[in-house]
Amino acid sequence: MASGVRTRANMLLRRGLQWALDTLFMVVLSVVVLLAFVGFAVLAFLLGLREIWLVYLPLWVWIGTLVVGELYVDLWFPYRRGGTTPAMRLLRLRIVTLNGGVPKFRDYFLRWLLMVVDGMFLGLVGAVLILVTPRHQRLGDMVARTLVVRDGVDESPRRQSAEVAVRGGDPVRHGLTQLG
């Protein structure tokens, strides 16, 4: 019993850390872009350009950078990089379909779209779902029929046989084990 609780908590911490690192990456990048455009606006003002759009340009570029960064990290990067975000690569996590395959772009899109629900109440909805569902899935994972798995971690034969039951495939062949 205690081992199951520890496993669920470990998994939740790992996924929370992954989300925090990906978010930090996007925020740092957007702040760098914001500062560059504020510098551009100040320089333009000092050179005599007194247009009102210079006041708003850094803000709009910053918002655009956040939106594009979010789409890149949560949709395009995992689609093109084998189901991993930058933080997932660091933490050796990967997104796979329920049968262990590679998700399609629409699967990443569904996961991203349903982050609106999973992120409610500062992520509490997603965290509770990850803790209480048998496959440790948030709503976006359930709808997209995906799992977040540890990539290339050796597990006990008992865990591997449970993985076969969950995914209907051979985890050793795929080099995957279910997170948790």
Secondary structure by P-SEA (a helix, b strand, c coil): caaaaaaaaaaaaaaaaaaaaaaaaaaaaaaaaaaaaaaaaaaaaaaccccccccaaaaaaaaaaaaaaaaaaccaaaaacccccaaaaaabbbbbccccccccaaaaaaaaaaccccccccaaaaaaaaacccccccaaaaaaccccccccccccaaaaaaaaaacccccccccccccc
